[in-house]
Amino acid sequence: MKRKIIITYNSYDRSIRTAKILRTKLASAGFEVLEKPDPEAELFIAIGGDGSFLKTLHDYDFPEVPIIGINTGHLGFFQEIMPPQIDNFIDAYINKRYTIQEIHPIEALICTRTSCVELQAINEFVVKGDKSRTIHLNLSVNTNFIECFSGDGVILSTPTGSTAYNYSSGGSIVDPSLKLIQITPLSPINTNAYRSFTSSIILPSDAIVKISPEYRFGDSLVFVTDGIEHRYNQIVDLTFQTSTINIKLLRLGGYEFWSKVTEKFL
């Protein structure tokens, strides 16, 4: 029986061309190439940018098998392989010259007055006010009250998500080998009337974060999961913690996180 690999790609011309080349080369190497879920698949390959990589994980419900990305977008932290490196990648994969980097998403339990919904995020969750209004959030960690935050909202990010929205909002870049949760404020208000933290908070991976909104101008929050917007009315509280899901990123020998950081930001 042929070994099965699932490939995904976005609608850009470069991604479509790369998918066609990859499909041909994998088939020549003896693999069966699929574009639909299959329980016997041993690897996912996501073609595109970091957004395509995250979409693949969400669309396939965070698969248990390893995943690797081919970059046809801008510089990405998830997308390790460039299209001209496909032959080298296939050879390295066949000969098992790779490592597995394990990452854990953040999970959120969103409870309204009538029901609860559970979501997962690889990079971050964002809690913001509807209609660009200031929101007020009671923040607790492990049942200990921390603050009543006032401002545009908060970001709860993983180490792998620290270089995304978190960084552009003033949060810290975190080495992905660390296990933690980072809370970064969005436009916090710090006056005599409202006292909010103005820098990010770093918590251990076993921390449980609870947010209870105070509604003053309506009862709707915007909730963003890895760039995907959700809107819920009458949220009573939100609980965040490190997920038990284990995502396996397949890494080749040349991948270096801090080289990516230097290349992207300096």
Secondary structure, DSSP 8 states (H G I E B T S, - for coil): --EEEEEEE-SSHHHHHHHHHHHHHHHHTTEEEESS--TTEEEEEEEESHHHHHHHHHHTTS-SS-EEEEE-SS--SSEEE-GGGHHHHHHHHHTT-EEEEEE--EEEEEEESS-EEEEEESSEEEEEEGGG--EEEEEEETTEEEEEEEESEEEEE-STTTTTHHHHTT-----TTS-EEEEEEES---SSS-----S-EEEETT--EEEEEE-SS-SEEEEEETTEEEEEESEEEEEEEE-S--EEEEEETT--HHHHHHHHH-
